[in-house]
């Protein structure tokens, strides 16, 4: 796989509904503490859009947990769920407009908990800047995927219209 160009801040500081589908087929690069390097193709994600979106953590306001979502895009929002899984999210939008994209799948890795386990993501990645980080970033790719949408998964608690918004984006990248 050829090395692509790292995505810059301008890519991330747009609305989450623009950024999310464009992240499909991009390459997530991770450099580990032992010096190894891995590349993963993004195949599935979900958009969470600000304080009005009742499925978005920011709908509960600015807290210690959600603080990074209120920063400008390109940073990581990482949190722990069910006492066992880290979730990897990419903050989008301008400062004070809290939005994020949950990475749900990579090529050959399905499920957000499996993604973070495979990447070695934990709390130390909270607020990591994808634009300047030496250990994790996203690169462009030449692949133009067929983008599919569906409602987000596991957010019935948010009620309508939020649980039915087609804000899950995925592609059958082989």
Secondary structure, 3 states (H helix, E strand, C coil): CCCCCECCHHHHCCCHHHHHHHHCCCEEEEECCCCCEEEEEEEEEEEEECCCCCCCHHHHCCCCCCHHHHCCCCEEEEEEECCCEEEEEEEECCCCCCEEEEEEEECCEECHHHHHHHHCCCHHHCCCECCCCCCEEEECCCCCCCCEEECCCCCHHHCCCHHHCCCEEECCCC
